[in-house]
Amino acid sequence: MGEMSSQIQGHIEQQRNELDRNVSDLQNRISRTFDWRVQMQERPITMMGIAFAGGALLGAVVSGQKVGGYASRAWREEPGPATLRERQRANDAWDRVKASLIGVGVSLVKQFFEQSIPGFREQYRRRASDSEAADFRQAPAA
């Protein structure tokens, strides 16, 4: 009986040590995954794309508000040779550029997570297909 309990204790201790190693390895992986310096060294183009898309998104959010900058006020308030139609075309073009940059940024962030987090791609696809199925079920019949 004493020999059996010592075997059980040894097994528990071995499992505990293995669990400690696994948790430590996981903490190191998470730390490396979310450390921007490490990611910049391993994936410089992806990180630059994320930074660019984030800056474009921030710029889009900030430019939507009244900012004290001369350029934003001049475009909106000062009359000039540009007709209303030309301004509308320029605004539409800028909106398309912003939407494209946001799409690229989202794609790069998704790609980053797919590479960094095991199983993310499968979970993302499963959620997307579940969402599409729910949208299809909720769509009114034509």
HELIX and SHEET records of a PDB file:
HELIX    1   1 GLY A    2  THR A   33  1                                  32    
HELIX    2   2 TRP A   36  GLU A   42  1                                   7    
HELIX    3   3 PRO A   44  SER A   63  1                                  20    
HELIX    4   4 TYR A   70  GLU A   77  1                                   8    
HELIX    5   5 LEU A   84  SER A  116  1                                  33    
HELIX    6   6 PHE A  120  GLN A  138  1                                  19    
END                                                                             
